[in-house]
């Protein structure tokens, strides 16, 4: 049994939803009040502006669904939810042990692999959290709302770098997005995360468009006003983590007209999926194409047709 605060339990489950395939989390509550508390905390933990997740809370269902289909669902802990299967659970401390043993735990399932099978090495009991749910959880979660997403109009109220670093360390959050208006010229998207090795908050540009085209991944980055010959790109392999990145950098400044802009991309590439890339720089736009590994089709014969 892992007994932790509701906010930390939800953040852990959110991280699973962001990185795992076909992940489902169940939050088992005992009262309508606790359901509303859990939903309000979830609302505060997600970006307020421009969020891509679907959040629904009504008499029939309460859930948060990610763009990848992963879901955090809040359900009443009773016999009516028998058979609902989850990869991870958060359990209200008021749920009876009988309900836990007969309804919740039998429906815990291991992580699902991309080929549709379940991992035989995974232990779903490690994603089983127990929480005391109270109204203080909502008050505590309010401070996370602005940190996670700050719109350009609210940038003057954003926390300082030191405050961001301190709050990130407290939350152990690895990733969040900020919309920031640079020099009043345009709105850009940034990806920021806390580097646990250097203890620094790192900022990188995020793609404005991402598409899958003919099994290849195509990403579009903005680099308005930066001359093509001032933009460079290279790959980076980090031996310690065995991770490969595509780095794109460039900057331009014109003090006469008061214009400046830069591009700083640090794109992690899964080399188990992609074996090559192309970079095109034209008219203030950078197009990155990641080429997916072409696997040979297996031999699968219809013997009756032979």
BELDA-V810577 format. One record per pair of residues at least 12 apart in sequence whose ideal C-beta (glycine too) atoms are under 10 Angstrom apart, sorted by the first residue. I is the first residue (numbers start at 1). GAP is how many residues later the second one is. Records with the same first field share a line. If there is no record, write none. Layout:
# BELDA-V810577
I->GAP / GAP
This chain:
# BELDA-V810577
1->90 / 99 / 124 / 127 / 128 / 129
2->88 / 89 / 123 / 124 / 125 / 126 / 127 / 128 / 129
3->88 / 90 / 126 / 127 / 128 / 129
4->86 / 125 / 126 / 127 / 128
5->36 / 124 / 126 / 127 / 128 / 129 / 131 / 132 / 135 / 136
6->21 / 28 / 31 / 32 / 35 / 36 / 84 / 86 / 123 / 125 / 126 / 127 / 128 / 130 / 131 / 132 / 134 / 135
7->34 / 35 / 37 / 38 / 124 / 130 / 131 / 133 / 134 / 137 / 164
8->121 / 123 / 163 / 164
9->16 / 18 / 29 / 32 / 79 / 80 / 81 / 82 / 118 / 119 / 120 / 121 / 122 / 124
10->15 / 17 / 28 / 31 / 32 / 34 / 35 / 36 / 54 / 62 / 80 / 119 / 121 / 127 / 131
11->30 / 34 / 130 / 133 / 160 / 161 / 162
12->13 / 76 / 78 / 115 / 117 / 160
13->12 / 13 / 14 / 29 / 51 / 57 / 59 / 73 / 74 / 75 / 76 / 77 / 114 / 116
14->28 / 31 / 32 / 39 / 50 / 52 / 56 / 58 / 159
15->157 / 158 / 159 / 160
16->54 / 56 / 71 / 72 / 95 / 111
17->36 / 47 / 48 / 49 / 51 / 52 / 53 / 54 / 55 / 70 / 71
18->48 / 50 / 52 / 156 / 157
19->49 / 51 / 155 / 156
20->48 / 50 / 67 / 68 / 91 / 92 / 107
21->47 / 48 / 49 / 90 / 91 / 92 / 93 / 94 / 95
22->46 / 47 / 48 / 49 / 65 / 89 / 90 / 91 / 92 / 94
23->43 / 45 / 46 / 47 / 48 / 49 / 63 / 64 / 65 / 88 / 89 / 104
24->39 / 45 / 46 / 47 / 48 / 49 / 60 / 61 / 62 / 63 / 64 / 65 / 85 / 88
25->38 / 39 / 45 / 46 / 47 / 48 / 49 / 61 / 62 / 63 / 64 / 65 / 102 / 104
26->37 / 45 / 46 / 47 / 48 / 49 / 51 / 55 / 58 / 59 / 60 / 61 / 62 / 63 / 64 / 65 / 78 / 81 / 82
27->12 / 14 / 15 / 35 / 36 / 37 / 45 / 46 / 47 / 48 / 50 / 59 / 61 / 62 / 63 / 64 / 65 / 102 / 104 / 106
28->45 / 46 / 47 / 48 / 49 / 50 / 53 / 56 / 58 / 61 / 62 / 63 / 64 / 66 / 67 / 71 / 72 / 75 / 76 / 102 / 103
29->33 / 45 / 46 / 47 / 48 / 61 / 62 / 63 / 65 / 66 / 102 / 104
30->46 / 47 / 48 / 61 / 62 / 63 / 64 / 65 / 66 / 69 / 103
31->45 / 46 / 61 / 63 / 102
32->27 / 44
33->100 / 101 / 102
34->40 / 42 / 43 / 58 / 59 / 60 / 97 / 99 / 100 / 101 / 103
35->22 / 27 / 39 / 40 / 41 / 57 / 98
36->21 / 26 / 38 / 99 / 102
37->37 / 55 / 96 / 97 / 98 / 99 / 100 / 101 / 104
38->19 / 24 / 34 / 36 / 52 / 54 / 93 / 95 / 99 / 100
39->16 / 17 / 18 / 23 / 24 / 25 / 33 / 35 / 99
40->17 / 95 / 97 / 98 / 99 / 101 / 102
41->92 / 96 / 97 / 98 / 99 / 100 / 101 / 103
42->13 / 15 / 20 / 21 / 22 / 30 / 32 / 99
43->12 / 14 / 21 / 95 / 98 / 102
44->93 / 94 / 95 / 96 / 97 / 98 / 99 / 100 / 101 / 102 / 104
45->19 / 96 / 99 / 100 / 103 / 126 / 128
46->18 / 20 / 98 / 99 / 102 / 103
47->98 / 101 / 102 / 103 / 104 / 129 / 130 / 131 / 132
48->97 / 98 / 100 / 101 / 102 / 103 / 106
49->99 / 100 / 101 / 102 / 103 / 104 / 105 / 128 / 130
50->99 / 101 / 127 / 129 / 139
51->13 / 97 / 98 / 126
52->13 / 14 / 15 / 16 / 125
53->12 / 13 / 14 / 17 / 18 / 19
54->12 / 13 / 17
55->17
56->17
57->17
61->12 / 13 / 14
62->12 / 13 / 14
63->12
70->17
71->15
72->14 / 16 / 18
73->13
74->16
75->14 / 29
76->16 / 19
77->12 / 14 / 15 / 17 / 18 / 19 / 22 / 23 / 26 / 27
78->17 / 18 / 21 / 25
79->20 / 23 / 24
80->23
81->18 / 22 / 23 / 26
82->17 / 20 / 21 / 22 / 24 / 25
83->20 / 23 / 24
84->19 / 20 / 23
85->21 / 22 / 23 / 24
86->18 / 21 / 22 / 23 / 38 / 41 / 42
87->21 / 22 / 23 / 24 / 25 / 31 / 35 / 37 / 40
88->20 / 21 / 23 / 36 / 37 / 38 / 39 / 40 / 41
89->15 / 16 / 18 / 19 / 35 / 36 / 38 / 39 / 40 / 41
90->37 / 38 / 39 / 40 / 41 / 43
91->13 / 14 / 37 / 38 / 39 / 40 / 42
92->38 / 39 / 40 / 41
93->37 / 38 / 39 / 40
94->38 / 39
95->35
100->28 / 30
104->24
105->19 / 20 / 23
107->17
108->15 / 16 / 17 / 19 / 20
109->13 / 15
110->12 / 13 / 14 / 15 / 17
111->12 / 13 / 16
114->159
143->16 / 24 / 27 / 28
144->23 / 26 / 27 / 29 / 32
146->12 / 13 / 21
147->12 / 16 / 17 / 20 / 21 / 24 / 26 / 29 / 31
148->19 / 23 / 25 / 27 / 28 / 29 / 30
149->27 / 28 / 29 / 30
150->14 / 26 / 27 / 28 / 29 / 30
151->27 / 28 / 29 / 30 / 36
152->26 / 27 / 28 / 29 / 30 / 32 / 34 / 35 / 36
153->26 / 28
154->25
155->23 / 24 / 25 / 26
158->20 / 22
161->39 / 40 / 42
162->39
164->12 / 14 / 28 / 30 / 37
165->29 / 34 / 35 / 36
167->27
168->24 / 25 / 26 / 27 / 28 / 31 / 33
169->25 / 27 / 30 / 32
171->23
172->22 / 24
173->19 / 20 / 21
174->18 / 19 / 20 / 21 / 22
175->16 / 17 / 18 / 19
176->14 / 15 / 16 / 17 / 18
177->12 / 13 / 14 / 15 / 29
178->12 / 13 / 14 / 25 / 28
180->12 / 23
182->78 / 79 / 80
183->75 / 76 / 77 / 78
184->74
185->39 / 40 / 73 / 74 / 75 / 76
186->36 / 38 / 39 / 75
187->21 / 35
188->17 / 18 / 20 / 33 / 34 / 36 / 73 / 74 / 75
189->16 / 17 / 18 / 19 / 32 / 33
190->13 / 14 / 15 / 16 / 74
191->12 / 13 / 14 / 15 / 16 / 74 / 75 / 76
192->12 / 14
193->73
197->41 / 43 / 44
202->62 / 64
203->61 / 63
204->41 / 43 / 44 / 59 / 60 / 61 / 62 / 63
205->16 / 17 / 18 / 43 / 44 / 57 / 58 / 59 / 60 / 61 / 62 / 81
206->13 / 15 / 16 / 59 / 61
207->12 / 13 / 14 / 15 / 58 / 60 / 79 / 80 / 81
208->12 / 13 / 14 / 77
209->12 / 13 / 76 / 78
210->78
212->80
213->76
214->77 / 78
215->58 / 76 / 77 / 78 / 79
216->58 / 60 / 61 / 62 / 73 / 74 / 75 / 76
217->52 / 53 / 56 / 57 / 60 / 71 / 72 / 73 / 74 / 75
218->60 / 69 / 70 / 71 / 72
219->27 / 46 / 48 / 67 / 68 / 69 / 70 / 71
220->60 / 65 / 66 / 67 / 68
221->27 / 42 / 43 / 44 / 46 / 58 / 60 / 63 / 64 / 65 / 66 / 67
222->39 / 41 / 62 / 63 / 64
223->25 / 27 / 28 / 29 / 38 / 39 / 40 / 42 / 58 / 59 / 60 / 61 / 62 / 63
224->28 / 35 / 37 / 39 / 59 / 60 / 61
225->27 / 28 / 29 / 32 / 34 / 35 / 36 / 37 / 59
226->23 / 24 / 25 / 26 / 27 / 34 / 35 / 36 / 37 / 55 / 58 / 60
227->23 / 25 / 54 / 57
228->22 / 53 / 54 / 55 / 56 / 58
229->21 / 52
230->19 / 20 / 21 / 22 / 32 / 33 / 51
231->17 / 18 / 19 / 20 / 21 / 31 / 32 / 34 / 48 / 50 / 55
232->15 / 16 / 17 / 18 / 31 / 47 / 49
233->13 / 14 / 15 / 16 / 17 / 30 / 32 / 34 / 44 / 46 / 48 / 53 / 55
234->12 / 13 / 14 / 15 / 45
235->12 / 32 / 34 / 36 / 42
236->30 / 31 / 32 / 33
237->32 / 34
238->30
241->27
242->29
243->25 / 26 / 27 / 28
244->23 / 24 / 25 / 26 / 27 / 30
245->20 / 21 / 22 / 23 / 24
246->19 / 20 / 21 / 22 / 23 / 28 / 31 / 33 / 42 / 44
247->17 / 18 / 19 / 20
248->15 / 16 / 17 / 18 / 19 / 31 / 33 / 38 / 40
249->13 / 14 / 15 / 16 / 17
250->12 / 13 / 14 / 15 / 31 / 36
251->12 / 13
261->23
263->18 / 21 / 23
265->14 / 21 / 23
267->21 / 23
269->19 / 21
270->20 / 22
271->22
272->21
273->17 / 18 / 19 / 20
274->15 / 16 / 17 / 18 / 19
275->15 / 16 / 17 / 18 / 19
276->13 / 14 / 15 / 16 / 17
277->12 / 13 / 14
278->12 / 13
